[in-house]
Amino acid sequence: MIPEITTEELEQKLKAGEKLELIDVREDDEVAGGMIPGAKHIRMGTIPENLDQFEKEKEYIFICRSGGRSANVCHYLQDQGYKVVNMKGGMLDWSAETE
């Protein structure tokens, strides 16, 4: 079971100043349209070769367009022993600011 967070919950946490590890797994042309401020861009297809960018004691929130690809990334990383959360609804549901 992958833990999930809604876009509203995430927005509240960011507004409250929580330091979160946000990873956007969309393609380059998709993130060009805007990302959640503070998110790091690592394309879904390059996650396996970027495992050195993740630490097992940190929790990561994964973001994509609708929540499907990020869920796949969450399953993969959870199997490797990482703490993951999927942003439900993806950027389609995100109404706060982007950068």
mmCIF file as gemmi writes it, N, C-alpha and C atoms, coordinates in Angstrom:
data_model
loop_
_atom_site.group_PDB
_atom_site.id
_atom_site.type_symbol
_atom_site.label_atom_id
_atom_site.label_alt_id
_atom_site.label_comp_id
_atom_site.label_asym_id
_atom_site.label_entity_id
_atom_site.label_seq_id
_atom_site.pdbx_PDB_ins_code
_atom_site.Cartn_x
_atom_site.Cartn_y
_atom_site.Cartn_z
_atom_site.occupancy
_atom_site.B_iso_or_equiv
_atom_site.pdbx_formal_charge
_atom_site.auth_seq_id
_atom_site.auth_asym_id
_atom_site.pdbx_PDB_model_num
ATOM 1 N N . MET Axp A 1 ? 0.847 -1.197 0 1 0 ? 1 A 1
ATOM 2 C CA . MET Axp A 1 ? 0 0 0 1 0 ? 1 A 1
ATOM 3 C C . MET Axp A 1 ? 0.89 1.258 0 1 0 ? 1 A 1
ATOM 4 N N . ILE Axp A 2 ? 0.659 2.118 -0.959 1 0 ? 2 A 1
ATOM 5 C CA . ILE Axp A 2 ? 1.453 3.352 -1.06 1 0 ? 2 A 1
ATOM 6 C C . ILE Axp A 2 ? 0.72 4.489 -0.339 1 0 ? 2 A 1
ATOM 7 N N . PRO Axp A 3 ? 1.387 5.159 0.601 1 0 ? 3 A 1
ATOM 8 C CA . PRO Axp A 3 ? 0.74 6.312 1.249 1 0 ? 3 A 1
ATOM 9 C C . PRO Axp A 3 ? 0.491 7.416 0.219 1 0 ? 3 A 1
ATOM 10 N N . GLU Axp A 4 ? -0.614 8.138 0.377 1 0 ? 4 A 1
ATOM 11 C CA . GLU Axp A 4 ? -0.94 9.206 -0.557 1 0 ? 4 A 1
ATOM 12 C C . GLU Axp A 4 ? -1.14 10.528 0.17 1 0 ? 4 A 1
ATOM 13 N N . ILE Axp A 5 ? -0.959 11.604 -0.576 1 0 ? 5 A 1
ATOM 14 C CA . ILE Axp A 5 ? -1.233 12.936 -0.052 1 0 ? 5 A 1
ATOM 15 C C . ILE Axp A 5 ? -2.043 13.657 -1.136 1 0 ? 5 A 1
ATOM 16 N N . THR Axp A 6 ? -3.025 14.442 -0.728 1 0 ? 6 A 1
ATOM 17 C CA . THR Axp A 6 ? -3.793 15.185 -1.732 1 0 ? 6 A 1
ATOM 18 C C . THR Axp A 6 ? -3.047 16.482 -2.045 1 0 ? 6 A 1
ATOM 19 N N . THR Axp A 7 ? -3.421 17.106 -3.148 1 0 ? 7 A 1
ATOM 20 C CA . THR Axp A 7 ? -2.774 18.368 -3.511 1 0 ? 7 A 1
ATOM 21 C C . THR Axp A 7 ? -3.06 19.426 -2.441 1 0 ? 7 A 1
ATOM 22 N N . GLU Axp A 8 ? -4.267 19.401 -1.866 1 0 ? 8 A 1
ATOM 23 C CA . GLU Axp A 8 ? -4.614 20.371 -0.819 1 0 ? 8 A 1
ATOM 24 C C . GLU Axp A 8 ? -3.739 20.173 0.416 1 0 ? 8 A 1
ATOM 25 N N . GLU Axp A 9 ? -3.562 18.906 0.826 1 0 ? 9 A 1
ATOM 26 C CA . GLU Axp A 9 ? -2.727 18.612 1.998 1 0 ? 9 A 1
ATOM 27 C C . GLU Axp A 9 ? -1.294 19.077 1.762 1 0 ? 9 A 1
ATOM 28 N N . LEU Axp A 10 ? -0.79 18.819 0.558 1 0 ? 10 A 1
ATOM 29 C CA . LEU Axp A 10 ? 0.574 19.216 0.234 1 0 ? 10 A 1
ATOM 30 C C . LEU Axp A 10 ? 0.713 20.737 0.26 1 0 ? 10 A 1
ATOM 31 N N . GLU Axp A 11 ? -0.276 21.414 -0.308 1 0 ? 11 A 1
ATOM 32 C CA . GLU Axp A 11 ? -0.25 22.879 -0.328 1 0 ? 11 A 1
ATOM 33 C C . GLU Axp A 11 ? -0.216 23.434 1.097 1 0 ? 11 A 1
ATOM 34 N N . GLN Axp A 12 ? -1.01 22.84 2 1 0 ? 12 A 1
ATOM 35 C CA . GLN Axp A 12 ? -1.036 23.282 3.404 1 0 ? 12 A 1
ATOM 36 C C . GLN Axp A 12 ? 0.333 23.087 4.068 1 0 ? 12 A 1
ATOM 37 N N . LYS Axp A 13 ? 0.945 21.927 3.825 1 0 ? 13 A 1
ATOM 38 C CA . LYS Axp A 13 ? 2.258 21.642 4.418 1 0 ? 13 A 1
ATOM 39 C C . LYS Axp A 13 ? 3.299 22.663 3.936 1 0 ? 13 A 1
ATOM 40 N N . LEU Axp A 14 ? 3.267 22.972 2.643 1 0 ? 14 A 1
ATOM 41 C CA . LEU Axp A 14 ? 4.228 23.932 2.09 1 0 ? 14 A 1
ATOM 42 C C . LEU Axp A 14 ? 3.98 25.323 2.664 1 0 ? 14 A 1
ATOM 43 N N . LYS Axp A 15 ? 2.702 25.701 2.793 1 0 ? 15 A 1
ATOM 44 C CA . LYS Axp A 15 ? 2.348 27.006 3.363 1 0 ? 15 A 1
ATOM 45 C C . LYS Axp A 15 ? 2.811 27.107 4.81 1 0 ? 15 A 1
ATOM 46 N N . ALA Axp A 16 ? 2.778 25.965 5.5 1 0 ? 16 A 1
ATOM 47 C CA . ALA Axp A 16 ? 3.194 25.933 6.905 1 0 ? 16 A 1
ATOM 48 C C . ALA Axp A 16 ? 4.711 25.944 7.041 1 0 ? 16 A 1
ATOM 49 N N . GLY Axp A 17 ? 5.408 25.912 5.894 1 0 ? 17 A 1
ATOM 50 C CA . GLY Axp A 17 ? 6.865 25.977 5.918 1 0 ? 17 A 1
ATOM 51 C C . GLY Axp A 17 ? 7.559 24.656 6.133 1 0 ? 17 A 1
ATOM 52 N N . GLU Axp A 18 ? 6.829 23.544 5.983 1 0 ? 18 A 1
ATOM 53 C CA . GLU Axp A 18 ? 7.472 22.232 6.153 1 0 ? 18 A 1
ATOM 54 C C . GLU Axp A 18 ? 8.486 22.004 5.037 1 0 ? 18 A 1
ATOM 55 N N . LYS Axp A 19 ? 9.625 21.421 5.424 1 0 ? 19 A 1
ATOM 56 C CA . LYS Axp A 19 ? 10.646 21.09 4.415 1 0 ? 19 A 1
ATOM 57 C C . LYS Axp A 19 ? 10.333 19.707 3.886 1 0 ? 19 A 1
ATOM 58 N N . LEU Axp A 20 ? 9.948 19.651 2.622 1 0 ? 20 A 1
ATOM 59 C CA . LEU Axp A 20 ? 9.544 18.378 2.029 1 0 ? 20 A 1
ATOM 60 C C . LEU Axp A 20 ? 10.449 18.038 0.856 1 0 ? 20 A 1
ATOM 61 N N . GLU Axp A 21 ? 10.596 16.758 0.611 1 0 ? 21 A 1
ATOM 62 C CA . GLU Axp A 21 ? 11.372 16.286 -0.535 1 0 ? 21 A 1
ATOM 63 C C . GLU Axp A 21 ? 10.384 15.968 -1.646 1 0 ? 21 A 1
ATOM 64 N N . LEU Axp A 22 ? 10.248 16.891 -2.601 1 0 ? 22 A 1
ATOM 65 C CA . LEU Axp A 22 ? 9.301 16.714 -3.703 1 0 ? 22 A 1
ATOM 66 C C . LEU Axp A 22 ? 10.056 16.312 -4.965 1 0 ? 22 A 1
ATOM 67 N N . ILE Axp A 23 ? 9.608 15.253 -5.611 1 0 ? 23 A 1
ATOM 68 C CA . ILE Axp A 23 ? 10.25 14.782 -6.831 1 0 ? 23 A 1
ATOM 69 C C . ILE Axp A 23 ? 9.202 14.726 -7.946 1 0 ? 23 A 1
ATOM 70 N N . ASP Axp A 24 ? 9.438 15.494 -9.009 1 0 ? 24 A 1
ATOM 71 C CA . ASP Axp A 24 ? 8.54 15.523 -10.161 1 0 ? 24 A 1
ATOM 72 C C . ASP Axp A 24 ? 9.097 14.559 -11.198 1 0 ? 24 A 1
ATOM 73 N N . VAL Axp A 25 ? 8.324 13.528 -11.566 1 0 ? 25 A 1
ATOM 74 C CA . VAL Axp A 25 ? 8.835 12.488 -12.472 1 0 ? 25 A 1
ATOM 75 C C . VAL Axp A 25 ? 8.322 12.643 -13.906 1 0 ? 25 A 1
ATOM 76 N N . ARG Axp A 26 ? 7.743 13.801 -14.221 1 0 ? 26 A 1
ATOM 77 C CA . ARG Axp A 26 ? 7.223 14.015 -15.579 1 0 ? 26 A 1
ATOM 78 C C . ARG Axp A 26 ? 8.363 14.239 -16.574 1 0 ? 26 A 1
ATOM 79 N N . GLU Axp A 27 ? 7.986 14.269 -17.853 1 0 ? 27 A 1
ATOM 80 C CA . GLU Axp A 27 ? 8.971 14.496 -18.913 1 0 ? 27 A 1
ATOM 81 C C . GLU Axp A 27 ? 9.344 15.976 -18.981 1 0 ? 27 A 1
ATOM 82 N N . ASP Axp A 28 ? 10.458 16.26 -19.666 1 0 ? 28 A 1
ATOM 83 C CA . ASP Axp A 28 ? 10.971 17.629 -19.767 1 0 ? 28 A 1
ATOM 84 C C . ASP Axp A 28 ? 9.934 18.622 -20.285 1 0 ? 28 A 1
ATOM 85 N N . ASP Axp A 29 ? 9.213 18.234 -21.353 1 0 ? 29 A 1
ATOM 86 C CA . ASP Axp A 29 ? 8.25 19.168 -21.934 1 0 ? 29 A 1
ATOM 87 C C . ASP Axp A 29 ? 7.087 19.439 -20.987 1 0 ? 29 A 1
ATOM 88 N N . GLU Axp A 30 ? 6.769 18.483 -20.106 1 0 ? 30 A 1
ATOM 89 C CA . GLU Axp A 30 ? 5.686 18.677 -19.144 1 0 ? 30 A 1
ATOM 90 C C . GLU Axp A 30 ? 6.095 19.636 -18.028 1 0 ? 30 A 1
ATOM 91 N N . VAL Axp A 31 ? 7.302 19.471 -17.499 1 0 ? 31 A 1
ATOM 92 C CA . VAL Axp A 31 ? 7.717 20.352 -16.397 1 0 ? 31 A 1
ATOM 93 C C . VAL Axp A 31 ? 7.988 21.771 -16.891 1 0 ? 31 A 1
ATOM 94 N N . ALA Axp A 32 ? 8.203 21.921 -18.201 1 0 ? 32 A 1
ATOM 95 C CA . ALA Axp A 32 ? 8.413 23.261 -18.755 1 0 ? 32 A 1
ATOM 96 C C . ALA Axp A 32 ? 7.179 24.13 -18.509 1 0 ? 32 A 1
ATOM 97 N N . GLY Axp A 33 ? 6.019 23.487 -18.362 1 0 ? 33 A 1
ATOM 98 C CA . GLY Axp A 33 ? 4.78 24.214 -18.099 1 0 ? 33 A 1
ATOM 99 C C . GLY Axp A 33 ? 4.614 24.634 -16.652 1 0 ? 33 A 1
ATOM 100 N N . GLY Axp A 34 ? 5.578 24.279 -15.802 1 0 ? 34 A 1
ATOM 101 C CA . GLY Axp A 34 ? 5.511 24.679 -14.398 1 0 ? 34 A 1
ATOM 102 C C . GLY Axp A 34 ? 5.615 23.498 -13.452 1 0 ? 34 A 1
ATOM 103 N N . MET Axp A 35 ? 6.363 23.718 -12.369 1 0 ? 35 A 1
ATOM 104 C CA . MET Axp A 35 ? 6.539 22.706 -11.33 1 0 ? 35 A 1
ATOM 105 C C . MET Axp A 35 ? 6.167 23.314 -9.989 1 0 ? 35 A 1
ATOM 106 N N . ILE Axp A 36 ? 5.873 22.469 -9.014 1 0 ? 36 A 1
ATOM 107 C CA . ILE Axp A 36 ? 5.626 22.951 -7.659 1 0 ? 36 A 1
ATOM 108 C C . ILE Axp A 36 ? 6.941 23.545 -7.152 1 0 ? 36 A 1
ATOM 109 N N . PRO Axp A 37 ? 6.91 24.768 -6.592 1 0 ? 37 A 1
ATOM 110 C CA . PRO Axp A 37 ? 8.151 25.388 -6.11 1 0 ? 37 A 1
ATOM 111 C C . PRO Axp A 37 ? 8.904 24.458 -5.149 1 0 ? 37 A 1
ATOM 112 N N . GLY Axp A 38 ? 10.209 24.293 -5.403 1 0 ? 38 A 1
ATOM 113 C CA . GLY Axp A 38 ? 11.033 23.454 -4.535 1 0 ? 38 A 1
ATOM 114 C C . GLY Axp A 38 ? 11.131 22.011 -4.985 1 0 ? 38 A 1
ATOM 115 N N . ALA Axp A 39 ? 10.33 21.627 -5.976 1 0 ? 39 A 1
ATOM 116 C CA . ALA Axp A 39 ? 10.385 20.234 -6.444 1 0 ? 39 A 1
ATOM 117 C C . ALA Axp A 39 ? 11.647 20.015 -7.276 1 0 ? 39 A 1
ATOM 118 N N . LYS Axp A 40 ? 12.128 18.782 -7.238 1 0 ? 40 A 1
ATOM 119 C CA . LYS Axp A 40 ? 13.306 18.397 -8.003 1 0 ? 40 A 1
ATOM 120 C C . LYS Axp A 40 ? 12.803 17.564 -9.182 1 0 ? 40 A 1
ATOM 121 N N . HIS Axp A 41 ? 13.351 17.774 -10.354 1 0 ? 41 A 1
ATOM 122 C CA . HIS Axp A 41 ? 12.905 17.041 -11.538 1 0 ? 41 A 1
ATOM 123 C C . HIS Axp A 41 ? 13.81 15.85 -11.824 1 0 ? 41 A 1
ATOM 124 N N . ILE Axp A 42 ? 13.252 14.652 -11.7 1 0 ? 42 A 1
ATOM 125 C CA . ILE Axp A 42 ? 13.964 13.429 -12.097 1 0 ? 42 A 1
ATOM 126 C C . ILE Axp A 42 ? 12.961 12.619 -12.918 1 0 ? 42 A 1
ATOM 127 N N . ARG Axp A 43 ? 13.166 12.538 -14.232 1 0 ? 43 A 1
ATOM 128 C CA . ARG Axp A 43 ? 12.218 11.822 -15.087 1 0 ? 43 A 1
ATOM 129 C C . ARG Axp A 43 ? 12.041 10.369 -14.642 1 0 ? 43 A 1
ATOM 130 N N . MET Axp A 44 ? 10.808 9.883 -14.768 1 0 ? 44 A 1
ATOM 131 C CA . MET Axp A 44 ? 10.483 8.521 -14.342 1 0 ? 44 A 1
ATOM 132 C C . MET Axp A 44 ? 11.47 7.493 -14.895 1 0 ? 44 A 1
ATOM 133 N N . GLY Axp A 45 ? 11.784 7.61 -16.18 1 0 ? 45 A 1
ATOM 134 C CA . GLY Axp A 45 ? 12.67 6.631 -16.806 1 0 ? 45 A 1
ATOM 135 C C . GLY Axp A 45 ? 14.099 6.654 -16.294 1 0 ? 45 A 1
ATOM 136 N N . THR Axp A 46 ? 14.469 7.73 -15.591 1 0 ? 46 A 1
ATOM 137 C CA . THR Axp A 46 ? 15.854 7.828 -15.106 1 0 ? 46 A 1
ATOM 138 C C . THR Axp A 46 ? 15.967 7.575 -13.602 1 0 ? 46 A 1
ATOM 139 N N . ILE Axp A 47 ? 14.849 7.218 -12.957 1 0 ? 47 A 1
ATOM 140 C CA . ILE Axp A 47 ? 14.886 6.967 -11.5 1 0 ? 47 A 1
ATOM 141 C C . ILE Axp A 47 ? 15.902 5.876 -11.131 1 0 ? 47 A 1
ATOM 142 N N . PRO Axp A 48 ? 15.91 4.705 -11.822 1 0 ? 48 A 1
ATOM 143 C CA . PRO Axp A 48 ? 16.861 3.652 -11.415 1 0 ? 48 A 1
ATOM 144 C C . PRO Axp A 48 ? 18.315 4.111 -11.402 1 0 ? 48 A 1
ATOM 145 N N . GLU Axp A 49 ? 18.717 4.94 -12.388 1 0 ? 49 A 1
ATOM 146 C CA . GLU Axp A 49 ? 20.12 5.372 -12.407 1 0 ? 49 A 1
ATOM 147 C C . GLU Axp A 49 ? 20.375 6.555 -11.47 1 0 ? 49 A 1
ATOM 148 N N . ASN Axp A 50 ? 19.315 7.078 -10.857 1 0 ? 50 A 1
ATOM 149 C CA . ASN Axp A 50 ? 19.471 8.205 -9.927 1 0 ? 50 A 1
ATOM 150 C C . ASN Axp A 50 ? 19.225 7.826 -8.468 1 0 ? 50 A 1
ATOM 151 N N . LEU Axp A 51 ? 19.281 6.536 -8.172 1 0 ? 51 A 1
ATOM 152 C CA . LEU Axp A 51 ? 19.021 6.095 -6.797 1 0 ? 51 A 1
ATOM 153 C C . LEU Axp A 51 ? 19.977 6.729 -5.792 1 0 ? 51 A 1
ATOM 154 N N . ASP Axp A 52 ? 21.159 7.136 -6.26 1 0 ? 52 A 1
ATOM 155 C CA . ASP Axp A 52 ? 22.128 7.758 -5.349 1 0 ? 52 A 1
ATOM 156 C C . ASP Axp A 52 ? 21.649 9.134 -4.868 1 0 ? 52 A 1
ATOM 157 N N . GLN Axp A 53 ? 20.598 9.667 -5.483 1 0 ? 53 A 1
ATOM 158 C CA . GLN Axp A 53 ? 20.068 10.965 -5.054 1 0 ? 53 A 1
ATOM 159 C C . GLN Axp A 53 ? 19.047 10.826 -3.924 1 0 ? 53 A 1
ATOM 160 N N . PHE Axp A 54 ? 18.722 9.582 -3.573 1 0 ? 54 A 1
ATOM 161 C CA . PHE Axp A 54 ? 17.735 9.336 -2.515 1 0 ? 54 A 1
ATOM 162 C C . PHE Axp A 54 ? 18.406 8.781 -1.268 1 0 ? 54 A 1
ATOM 163 N N . GLU Axp A 55 ? 17.86 9.157 -0.104 1 0 ? 55 A 1
ATOM 164 C CA . GLU Axp A 55 ? 18.364 8.636 1.171 1 0 ? 55 A 1
ATOM 165 C C . GLU Axp A 55 ? 17.243 7.854 1.833 1 0 ? 55 A 1
ATOM 166 N N . LYS Axp A 56 ? 17.579 6.686 2.388 1 0 ? 56 A 1
ATOM 167 C CA . LYS Axp A 56 ? 16.545 5.813 2.947 1 0 ? 56 A 1
ATOM 168 C C . LYS Axp A 56 ? 15.851 6.41 4.17 1 0 ? 56 A 1
ATOM 169 N N . GLU Axp A 57 ? 16.498 7.345 4.867 1 0 ? 57 A 1
ATOM 170 C CA . GLU Axp A 57 ? 15.85 7.867 6.074 1 0 ? 57 A 1
ATOM 171 C C . GLU Axp A 57 ? 14.934 9.066 5.789 1 0 ? 57 A 1
ATOM 172 N N . LYS Axp A 58 ? 14.936 9.538 4.552 1 0 ? 58 A 1
ATOM 173 C CA . LYS Axp A 58 ? 14.057 10.656 4.192 1 0 ? 58 A 1
ATOM 174 C C . LYS Axp A 58 ? 12.805 10.137 3.516 1 0 ? 58 A 1
ATOM 175 N N . GLU Axp A 59 ? 11.739 10.944 3.607 1 0 ? 59 A 1
ATOM 176 C CA . GLU Axp A 59 ? 10.497 10.593 2.919 1 0 ? 59 A 1
ATOM 177 C C . GLU Axp A 59 ? 10.377 11.472 1.68 1 0 ? 59 A 1
ATOM 178 N N . TYR Axp A 60 ? 9.984 10.862 0.573 1 0 ? 60 A 1
ATOM 179 C CA . TYR Axp A 60 ? 9.88 11.591 -0.694 1 0 ? 60 A 1
ATOM 180 C C . TYR Axp A 60 ? 8.44 11.582 -1.198 1 0 ? 60 A 1
ATOM 181 N N . ILE Axp A 61 ? 8.009 12.736 -1.694 1 0 ? 61 A 1
ATOM 182 C CA . ILE Axp A 61 ? 6.672 12.855 -2.281 1 0 ? 61 A 1
ATOM 183 C C . ILE Axp A 61 ? 6.847 12.921 -3.791 1 0 ? 61 A 1
ATOM 184 N N . PHE Axp A 62 ? 6.188 11.999 -4.498 1 0 ? 62 A 1
ATOM 185 C CA . PHE Axp A 62 ? 6.339 11.91 -5.953 1 0 ? 62 A 1
ATOM 186 C C . PHE Axp A 62 ? 5.14 12.502 -6.673 1 0 ? 62 A 1
ATOM 187 N N . ILE Axp A 63 ? 5.451 13.227 -7.752 1 0 ? 63 A 1
ATOM 188 C CA . ILE Axp A 63 ? 4.473 14.009 -8.493 1 0 ? 63 A 1
ATOM 189 C C . ILE Axp A 63 ? 4.564 13.685 -9.98 1 0 ? 63 A 1
ATOM 190 N N . CYS Axp A 64 ? 3.409 13.53 -10.631 1 0 ? 64 A 1
ATOM 191 C CA . CYS Axp A 64 ? 3.384 13.453 -12.092 1 0 ? 64 A 1
ATOM 192 C C . CYS Axp A 64 ? 2.155 14.212 -12.576 1 0 ? 64 A 1
ATOM 193 N N . ARG Axp A 65 ? 1.693 13.924 -13.789 1 0 ? 65 A 1
ATOM 194 C CA . ARG Axp A 65 ? 0.585 14.696 -14.333 1 0 ? 65 A 1
ATOM 195 C C . ARG Axp A 65 ? -0.738 14.346 -13.64 1 0 ? 65 A 1
ATOM 196 N N . SER Axp A 66 ? -1.001 13.031 -13.48 1 0 ? 66 A 1
ATOM 197 C CA . SER Axp A 66 ? -2.29 12.625 -12.912 1 0 ? 66 A 1
ATOM 198 C C . SER Axp A 66 ? -2.18 11.71 -11.694 1 0 ? 66 A 1
ATOM 199 N N . GLY Axp A 67 ? -0.954 11.289 -11.356 1 0 ? 67 A 1
ATOM 200 C CA . GLY Axp A 67 ? -0.768 10.414 -10.194 1 0 ? 67 A 1
ATOM 201 C C . GLY Axp A 67 ? -0.448 8.967 -10.542 1 0 ? 67 A 1
ATOM 202 N N . GLY Axp A 68 ? -0.523 8.608 -11.827 1 0 ? 68 A 1
ATOM 203 C CA . GLY Axp A 68 ? -0.272 7.228 -12.234 1 0 ? 68 A 1
ATOM 204 C C . GLY Axp A 68 ? 1.197 6.861 -12.296 1 0 ? 68 A 1
ATOM 205 N N . ARG Axp A 69 ? 1.98 7.676 -13.023 1 0 ? 69 A 1
ATOM 206 C CA . ARG Axp A 69 ? 3.423 7.384 -13.122 1 0 ? 69 A 1
ATOM 207 C C . ARG Axp A 69 ? 4.103 7.504 -11.771 1 0 ? 69 A 1
ATOM 208 N N . SER Axp A 70 ? 3.696 8.536 -10.998 1 0 ? 70 A 1
ATOM 209 C CA . SER Axp A 70 ? 4.332 8.697 -9.681 1 0 ? 70 A 1
ATOM 210 C C . SER Axp A 70 ? 4.01 7.496 -8.789 1 0 ? 70 A 1
ATOM 211 N N . ALA Axp A 71 ? 2.814 6.915 -8.933 1 0 ? 71 A 1
ATOM 212 C CA . ALA Axp A 71 ? 2.471 5.708 -8.154 1 0 ? 71 A 1
ATOM 213 C C . ALA Axp A 71 ? 3.398 4.561 -8.538 1 0 ? 71 A 1
ATOM 214 N N . ASN Axp A 72 ? 3.685 4.418 -9.836 1 0 ? 72 A 1
ATOM 215 C CA . ASN Axp A 72 ? 4.608 3.361 -10.287 1 0 ? 72 A 1
ATOM 216 C C . ASN Axp A 72 ? 5.993 3.563 -9.696 1 0 ? 72 A 1
ATOM 217 N N . VAL Axp A 73 ? 6.46 4.81 -9.695 1 0 ? 73 A 1
ATOM 218 C CA . VAL Axp A 73 ? 7.776 5.119 -9.119 1 0 ? 73 A 1
ATOM 219 C C . VAL Axp A 73 ? 7.764 4.797 -7.628 1 0 ? 73 A 1
ATOM 220 N N . CYS Axp A 74 ? 6.661 5.127 -6.947 1 0 ? 74 A 1
ATOM 221 C CA . CYS Axp A 74 ? 6.546 4.836 -5.51 1 0 ? 74 A 1
ATOM 222 C C . CYS Axp A 74 ? 6.659 3.342 -5.243 1 0 ? 74 A 1
ATOM 223 N N . HIS Axp A 75 ? 5.96 2.514 -6.04 1 0 ? 75 A 1
ATOM 224 C CA . HIS Axp A 75 ? 6.036 1.055 -5.852 1 0 ? 75 A 1
ATOM 225 C C . HIS Axp A 75 ? 7.471 0.577 -6.025 1 0 ? 75 A 1
ATOM 226 N N . TYR Axp A 76 ? 8.127 1.061 -7.075 1 0 ? 76 A 1
ATOM 227 C CA . TYR Axp A 76 ? 9.505 0.657 -7.362 1 0 ? 76 A 1
ATOM 228 C C . TYR Axp A 76 ? 10.434 1.017 -6.195 1 0 ? 76 A 1
ATOM 229 N N . LEU Axp A 77 ? 10.343 2.272 -5.736 1 0 ? 77 A 1
ATOM 230 C CA . LEU Axp A 77 ? 11.254 2.711 -4.67 1 0 ? 77 A 1
ATOM 231 C C . LEU Axp A 77 ? 10.912 2.088 -3.32 1 0 ? 77 A 1
ATOM 232 N N . GLN Axp A 78 ? 9.622 1.861 -3.072 1 0 ? 78 A 1
ATOM 233 C CA . GLN Axp A 78 ? 9.229 1.211 -1.82 1 0 ? 78 A 1
ATOM 234 C C . GLN Axp A 78 ? 9.832 -0.19 -1.774 1 0 ? 78 A 1
ATOM 235 N N . ASP Axp A 79 ? 9.833 -0.883 -2.916 1 0 ? 79 A 1
ATOM 236 C CA . ASP Axp A 79 ? 10.439 -2.219 -2.995 1 0 ? 79 A 1
ATOM 237 C C . ASP Axp A 79 ? 11.931 -2.17 -2.689 1 0 ? 79 A 1
ATOM 238 N N . GLN Axp A 80 ? 12.574 -1.02 -2.976 1 0 ? 80 A 1
ATOM 239 C CA . GLN Axp A 80 ? 14.006 -0.863 -2.704 1 0 ? 80 A 1
ATOM 240 C C . GLN Axp A 80 ? 14.265 -0.397 -1.269 1 0 ? 80 A 1
ATOM 241 N N . GLY Axp A 81 ? 13.185 -0.185 -0.502 1 0 ? 81 A 1
ATOM 242 C CA . GLY Axp A 81 ? 13.344 0.198 0.895 1 0 ? 81 A 1
ATOM 243 C C . GLY Axp A 81 ? 13.284 1.69 1.175 1 0 ? 81 A 1
ATOM 244 N N . TYR Axp A 82 ? 12.758 2.479 0.232 1 0 ? 82 A 1
ATOM 245 C CA . TYR Axp A 82 ? 12.65 3.928 0.444 1 0 ? 82 A 1
ATOM 246 C C . TYR Axp A 82 ? 11.27 4.303 0.963 1 0 ? 82 A 1
ATOM 247 N N . LYS Axp A 83 ? 11.201 5.463 1.666 1 0 ? 83 A 1
ATOM 248 C CA . LYS Axp A 83 ? 9.929 5.969 2.179 1 0 ? 83 A 1
ATOM 249 C C . LYS Axp A 83 ? 9.325 6.887 1.126 1 0 ? 83 A 1
ATOM 250 N N . VAL Axp A 84 ? 8.148 6.524 0.656 1 0 ? 84 A 1
ATOM 251 C CA . VAL Axp A 84 ? 7.533 7.255 -0.451 1 0 ? 84 A 1
ATOM 252 C C . VAL Axp A 84 ? 6.093 7.641 -0.163 1 0 ? 84 A 1
ATOM 253 N N . VAL Axp A 85 ? 5.659 8.729 -0.798 1 0 ? 85 A 1
ATOM 254 C CA . VAL Axp A 85 ? 4.267 9.172 -0.739 1 0 ? 85 A 1
ATOM 255 C C . VAL Axp A 85 ? 3.899 9.607 -2.154 1 0 ? 85 A 1
ATOM 256 N N . ASN Axp A 86 ? 2.712 9.23 -2.608 1 0 ? 86 A 1
ATOM 257 C CA . ASN Axp A 86 ? 2.272 9.626 -3.94 1 0 ? 86 A 1
ATOM 258 C C . ASN Axp A 86 ? 1.313 10.81 -3.832 1 0 ? 86 A 1
ATOM 259 N N . MET Axp A 87 ? 1.534 11.848 -4.668 1 0 ? 87 A 1
ATOM 260 C CA . MET Axp A 87 ? 0.594 12.969 -4.699 1 0 ? 87 A 1
ATOM 261 C C . MET Axp A 87 ? -0.573 12.574 -5.59 1 0 ? 87 A 1
ATOM 262 N N . LYS Axp A 88 ? -1.715 12.35 -4.951 1 0 ? 88 A 1
ATOM 263 C CA . LYS Axp A 88 ? -2.933 11.916 -5.632 1 0 ? 88 A 1
ATOM 264 C C . LYS Axp A 88 ? -3.447 13.008 -6.567 1 0 ? 88 A 1
ATOM 265 N N . GLY Axp A 89 ? -3.844 12.614 -7.778 1 0 ? 89 A 1
ATOM 266 C CA . GLY Axp A 89 ? -4.41 13.587 -8.714 1 0 ? 89 A 1
ATOM 267 C C . GLY Axp A 89 ? -3.382 14.33 -9.546 1 0 ? 89 A 1
ATOM 268 N N . GLY Axp A 90 ? -2.124 14.287 -9.103 1 0 ? 90 A 1
ATOM 269 C CA . GLY Axp A 90 ? -1.041 14.905 -9.876 1 0 ? 90 A 1
ATOM 270 C C . GLY Axp A 90 ? -1.224 16.394 -10.136 1 0 ? 90 A 1
ATOM 271 N N . MET Axp A 91 ? -0.462 16.885 -11.103 1 0 ? 91 A 1
ATOM 272 C CA . MET Axp A 91 ? -0.482 18.317 -11.419 1 0 ? 91 A 1
ATOM 273 C C . MET Axp A 91 ? -1.829 18.753 -11.996 1 0 ? 91 A 1
ATOM 274 N N . LEU Axp A 92 ? -2.623 17.82 -12.497 1 0 ? 92 A 1
ATOM 275 C CA . LEU Axp A 92 ? -3.953 18.179 -13.002 1 0 ? 92 A 1
ATOM 276 C C . LEU Axp A 92 ? -4.801 18.755 -11.873 1 0 ? 92 A 1
ATOM 277 N N . ASP Axp A 93 ? -4.556 18.277 -10.638 1 0 ? 93 A 1
ATOM 278 C CA . ASP Axp A 93 ? -5.336 18.742 -9.476 1 0 ? 93 A 1
ATOM 279 C C . ASP Axp A 93 ? -4.663 19.894 -8.741 1 0 ? 93 A 1
ATOM 280 N N . TRP Axp A 94 ? -3.434 20.226 -9.113 1 0 ? 94 A 1
ATOM 281 C CA . TRP Axp A 94 ? -2.677 21.265 -8.393 1 0 ? 94 A 1
ATOM 282 C C . TRP Axp A 94 ? -3.164 22.639 -8.804 1 0 ? 94 A 1
ATOM 283 N N . SER Axp A 95 ? -3.675 23.422 -7.842 1 0 ? 95 A 1
ATOM 284 C CA . SER Axp A 95 ? -4.198 24.747 -8.189 1 0 ? 95 A 1
ATOM 285 C C . SER Axp A 95 ? -3.342 25.873 -7.628 1 0 ? 95 A 1
ATOM 286 N N . ALA Axp A 96 ? -2.369 25.53 -6.763 1 0 ? 96 A 1
ATOM 287 C CA . ALA Axp A 96 ? -1.51 26.569 -6.184 1 0 ? 96 A 1
ATOM 288 C C . ALA Axp A 96 ? -0.445 26.989 -7.209 1 0 ? 96 A 1
ATOM 289 N N . GLU Axp A 97 ? 0.455 27.855 -6.791 1 0 ? 97 A 1
ATOM 290 C CA . GLU Axp A 97 ? 1.429 28.386 -7.734 1 0 ? 97 A 1
ATOM 291 C C . GLU Axp A 97 ? 2.44 27.342 -8.214 1 0 ? 97 A 1
ATOM 292 N N . THR Axp A 98 ? 2.996 27.623 -9.389 1 0 ? 98 A 1
ATOM 293 C CA . THR Axp A 98 ? 4.058 26.784 -9.931 1 0 ? 98 A 1
ATOM 294 C C . THR Axp A 98 ? 5.193 27.718 -10.318 1 0 ? 98 A 1
ATOM 295 N N . GLU Axp A 99 ? 6.352 27.126 -10.565 1 0 ? 99 A 1
ATOM 296 C CA . GLU Axp A 99 ? 7.489 27.967 -10.991 1 0 ? 99 A 1
ATOM 297 C C . GLU Axp A 99 ? 8.122 27.376 -12.225 1 0 ? 99 A 1
